[in-house]
């Protein structure tokens, strides 16, 4: 839904530069943890080219630095490469012998490592696998206690800097990725700012995680909770409330003009639940469509590849089933991903008119629904929408008093446009469809009356006073209930 201009203040204006022109193909992948079979099979069969794996320090060196067991990772990495999958290795999690104390309780895995212990392990890992693994993400979600019990400064000093230096020293062509933050609560912006202020030069690629909803699918997103775009590129500012800066805003504020990788995003869906599967697939579609207009957003790794029967864990795009064809049962998101991976935008050899995406933002998907497609093999659905608020040159545009965008990237009239803001600007920018779903919501937005604004203000203030939500996690590595706030 659209804001009235009375409720939208100080948002960045639009830099109307067509995106996607001449840019390299963007990368798609799946999180597979340490699966050397079904997870890798699902990734290969989906058409994605990358997998993100858990390269756990405590698995490789459980008892000491002198006793390293690479067998788990030999199997996993060799199996991935045998399927022509590129590997993003998330290296981290402290073994007990390197722990500086069980600060957070529950074991050593999230502890601050002792000074000088992490770098040598990274060196050994990169030296062993640099012919097969060229991208290393330094730790996972260090801003969450369950993954790292230390401070931002301890992450920078004990993990990021020694880890990045070790990667670069062992492999000059390898890429360091980080900090892999969870966009939960408001502190992630502080973490990102400290990391980029002190150690941006150590990173080749900036990474983060987003599990928030899109405004076009969730009326509360961008109003009483952050939307996907509030965490990605334009923070939420409504009435007296101002949310944390987004990933992209922090990068630009620190002058960091490097690619961004979204290394986790997704939605739960129990297999066989048609509605939940459709919602999961739609989330995947929105993410992919948003990528199309943002050449600085270079890769996305969906969370995740597969579910295990009876686990109660339903984030995967397939359900592991040895009796099924291929060893798994696919969900709707798997089918969507398979089509999208064929798009030229993501390195495929297919057509934009048969990729499952609304490439041109006209709310029509593929042939024959999209009138711009003469056939399923036609080269284009039409012109890409513009990038909402963030230019391809890596700078925010100067605020424009006549044109602004809402948190979802929708173009709306500004305060100098002579309207209270309900009219449809006719452009879908940045991954959300133009306007709300047809009907009542569009009419309400177009009214722009004082009564509607007052009711919305009351709703917003009430929601803000209820405070922030946190993410709950269960079993180590896989039990997180991903917060969408």
N, C-alpha and C positions, 0 to 999 in steps of 0.2 A: 504494500500500500504506500501511497505517497504522503510525505509530510506537507502541512501548510507551511508557507515561508515564515510565518510567525514562530514556528518551532524549529526551523533549521537555521543555525547561525554559525558563522565563521568556518564553513566548510570550504575546502579548496575548490576553485573553479575548474572548468574543463580546459584541457589542452587538446584541441580537436585534431589530433594527428592519427591518421589511419594506422591501425596496428596490424601486424602480421605480414607486412611487406618486406620480403627479402630475409625474414628471420629463419634461423635453423629450426628443424623439426624439434618439437618439445617432447620430453621423455615421459613415459608412463611405466609404473611399476607396482608391485604388490609387496606388502610385508609378509614374510613367510616364517619369521622366527628362526627355527633351526630344522625345518622340515626338509629332508633331502629327497622326498618322493612326492606326495600329493600336492604340497605347496608349490613346488617347482613345476609339476605337471600342469597345475591350474594356471600358473603364470605364463608358461609357454603356450598353452592352448588358448589363452585369452588374447594372445597377440602382443602383449606387453613385452618389453625388452629388458626390464630391470627387476631385480628383487632386492629387498632390504632385509638383511639378516642380523641376528643377535650374535655378535662376536664377543662373548662374555669372557672377561679376564679370569673370573673365578673358575670357569670351565677348563681353561687352558693351563692355568697355574694354580691348582687348588691348594697345594701345600707349601710351595716355595718357588722362587724364581729359578731355582736350579733344576726343578722337575717340571718340565713343560710337556704337555700332551696335546699334540696338534690333530689327533686322529678324528675328532668330531668335525673339525673345520676342513680337514683334507677331504672328507667324504662330502660335506655340504657344498663346498666351493667347487670341487671337481664335478659334482652332479649338476650344479647350476651352469657351469661353463659347457658341459656336455650337451645341454639344452640350448646353447647359444644365448644364455641370459647373462647380462652384466650384473655385477654385484656391488651394492652399497653396503659396506660392513659398518655396523654400529659398534664401536669398540669401547668397552667400559665395564663397570660393576666390579667392585673391589673384593678380592679374596681375603679371608680372615687374616692371613699372615701379613698383608700390606695395610691393614686397617689401623687408623689412628684412634680407634675407640668406637664402640657401638653407640653412637650419639642418639640415633633415632629409635633404637631398639629393633628387634625383629631380625637380627643378623647383620653381617658385615657388608652385604652387597651394596648398600647405599652409603657406606661410610666414606669419609674423606681419606684418600690414600696417604700414606706417609710420604714425606718429601723425597723425591728422587726415585720412587718406585714405579710410577706409571710409564714414564718415558721409555725406559729400557724394554718394557713389555711391548709397547707399540713398535719400537724399532725391530724387535725380533719378529713380530707378526708381519709387518710390512716387508721385511727382507724375505720372508718365506713365501708370501703370496703376491708380490708386486707384479708378477707376470700374469696374474689372473684377477687381481683386485686393484683397481686404480682409484677408487673413491672411498674415503674413510670419514665417517661421521663420529665426532668426538663426544661420546656419551649420549644418553637419551633422557630428555626432559629433566635436566638437572635442577630446575626450579620447583620440582615436586619432591617432597620429603621421602616418598617411597622409593625414589630413584637416586636421590642425592641429599644427604642430610646436612651438607655444608652451606656456606654463604656464596654469593656470587664471586667474591674475591677469592675464596678457596677454589672454586671451580676454575677461575682464570689461572691462578697460580699453580695449582697442583695437577690440573687435568688438561685444560685447553692449550695453554702455552707449551708445556712439555710434550703433550701429545702431538700437536701440530708441528712442532720443531722436529720431532722424531720422524713423522711421516715425510716431511720435505727433505730431511737429510738422507733418509733411506731410499727415497724415490723422487727424483726431481720433477717427474711428470705427473705424479699422483696428486689428487685433489683432496683438500681438507674441507670438511663441511661441518657446520655447527651454527648456533649452539643447540639446535633441536629442541626448542622450548615448547612447553604446553601452554596454550593461550587460555589459561584458567585464572580467574580473579584479575587483579590489577598489577601484580608484581612482575609479570612477564615483561612488561615494557621497561621496567627498571633493570631487570637482568639483561635484556637485549642492549639497552643503552650502555651499561657498564662493559659488557663484552665488546661492543663495537668501539667504545671510547678507548679501551686499553689494548685490544687484540684484533682489531679488524684486519690488520696486515697479515695475521696468521691464517686467516680464512680465505679460501678460494671461492666458496659458495656459502651463502647464509641460509639457514634452515629453520623451520618452525612447524607447529602442528595446529590445525584448526578443525573443530568439530561442531561449529555453530551452524545454524540454519540460514537459509536465504530468505530475504524479505518477501519474495513473491510466493513462497510456500508457507510462511509462518508469519501471521500478522503481528506477533509480538516481537519478532526479530528486528532490531534497530530501534525499538521503542522502549520496552521494558526489559530487554536483554540485548546483548550484542548480536549483530548479524555476522555472517561469514565475512562480509566486506569490512565491518568494523574492526575485525582482528587482522585482516589482510592489509588494508591500505588507507582507510578513512575512519578515524575513531568516532565514537558516538558522542554527540553533544546535543542535549535536549533540555530546554528550560535551564534550570540551575545545575543540572547534572552534566559532568564531562567525564567520559570514560578514559581508560589508558590509551596512549598512542598505539597505533597499529604497527605491525612489523615494518611495513614499507615506510611509514612516516619516520620511525626511528632511524632506519637506514639512510633516508634522505637527510634527516637532521644532522647525522654524523658524516655526511658526504661519502657514504659507502655505495659505490656504483658497481655492485657485483650481482651475479645471478641469485635468484631466490628459489629454493627447493622446498616444496610442501611435502615433508617426509611422512606425515600421517594425516589422513582425513577419512571419514567414512560414517556409516550408520549401521546400527544393528537391524537384523531381519531374520527371524526364524524361518527356516525353509518350510515351504508349504503354506505360510501365512501370506496370502496373495497381496493384501494391502500393505503389509510391512515390506515385502519384497519390492513392490512398486515404489514405495517411498525411498527405499535404499537406492534403487536404480535411478530415480529422479535426482537424488542428491549427487550421484556420480555424474549425471548429465550436466547439472548446473556447474559443478566444479570444472568439467572439461570445457564447457562453453565459456566460462570466465577466463580460463587459460588462453583461449584463442585471441583475446584482445590485449594480452599482457606479455609482450616478448621478454620482459625481465623475469618472469615467472617461468623457469626453465624446465621444471620436472615436478611430477606428483606421484607419490606412492600411496595407494589406497590401503587402508587398514580394514580387512586384511584378506589373505588368500583363501583360507579354509576354516571350517568348524569341525570339531570332533563330536560324534554322536554322544548324547548324554551329558555333555559338558555344561550345557546351559549357556554357552558362549557363542553368540550368533553374529559376529562381525564379518565373517567370511563371505566370499562371493560364491563359494561352493561348499557342500557338505561332504566330508570324507565318507566314502562308501565303497569298499573294495569290490562289492558285487556289481556295482554300476559300471557302465561303459566309461573307460578312462580312469576308474577308481574314485569317482566323485559324482555328486548330483549338483548341477548348476542352479543358481538362482537367477532372477531377472537381471541383476546388476552384472553378472558375468556375461550375459548375452549383449547387454549394452556396451560393456567394455570391449568385447570382441569386435563389435561393429565400429566403435570409435577408434580402436587401434589401427583400423584400415585407412583412416583418414590421412591424407598427405600432411596435414598439420602435425601429426604425431609420427611421422616417418613411414606411414603405410603407403601402399600402392593403389588404394581404392579411390573412391570418389566422395566428395563432400555431400553429394546428393544421396548417399547411401551409408552414412556413418552414424546415424542415430542421434545427431545433434542439430540444434537450431543454429546454424553457423552464422546467419545474417541477422538474427534478432527480430524476425518478423512473426514469431510464434507459429511457424510452419516447419515441419521436420521432414526432410528427404522427399524424394519422388514417390508418389505423385502429389503429396500434400503441398509441397512447396512449389508455388507457381513459377519460381525462377529456374526450376529444374526441368529440362526437356526430357530427361531420362535418368535412370538410376546411375548411369555412367557419366553424366554431365559433369564438367570440371568444377562448377561452383554453384552454391545456393544464392549467391549475391554478395554484395560488399560487406565486409566485417563491420560490426559496430565499432565506435571509437572506444579507446581506453578511458574509463571514467576517472578523471582526476589525476592520473599519474602518467606523465609523458614517457615516450620511448627514450628520451634523452636522460631519464633518471631524475627529473625535477618536477616538483609540484607547480601547477600553473598559478598565476596571480589570480586571487579571488575576483570574480566577475559579479557585479551587483545585479546584472540582468539575467544571468544564467547560473544556476547552482545544481548540485546533485544531491539526492538523498543517500542514505547509507548503503543502499543496494546498487548505486551507480545509475539510477534513473535520472534523466535530465528533467529538471523542473524550473519554472520561472523564478527569478530572484526578486528581491524587494523593489528593484527599479523597473520591473517589467509591467507595472500597473495592474497587478492581479494578486489576490491572496493565495494563489498557488494551487488551485485544483485542476487546472487545464492540463491536457496531455501534450507534452512537448514534442511528441511524435518520434522520439528517438530512444531506442533501448541501448544504453551504454553499460558495458561492464558486467554482463552475465545474467541480469534479471530481465524478465519480459517487460515490455512496455505497458505500464499501468498495472493495476491489480487484475485478478481474474475478472472477466467481463461481468457487468451487472451492478449489484448494489454497492460494492466497495468502490468502484469507479465513480458512481454517482455521488457517493458520500465525499470522496476526495474532491470532486469538482465543485461541490457546494461551497466549501470554504467558510461556512458560517461560524459566528462566534460561539454558538451553543456547542457545536462539534469540537471546536478547539478547546473550550472549557472542560468538556467531558474527558477529552484526551489528556489534558493537563492533570486532571485529578487522578486518572489511571496511572499516568507516569509517576507522579509523586508518590502515590501509594506503593507502587512496585519498588521504587528506589529505596524507600524506608524499610523495606523487608530485608535489605542487605544482600550480600553476595552469596553465591552457592559454591560449594567445593566439590571436588571429584573424589569419589570413593573407590578404593581399590581392594581387591581380594588377593588371590594367590599371586605370587611373584611372577612377573613378566607378562602374564596374560589376563589378569583378573580385573582390569580397570573398567569401571563404569564411566565411559567418556562423557564429560560434561559438555553440553551444547550451549551453555550460557555465554 
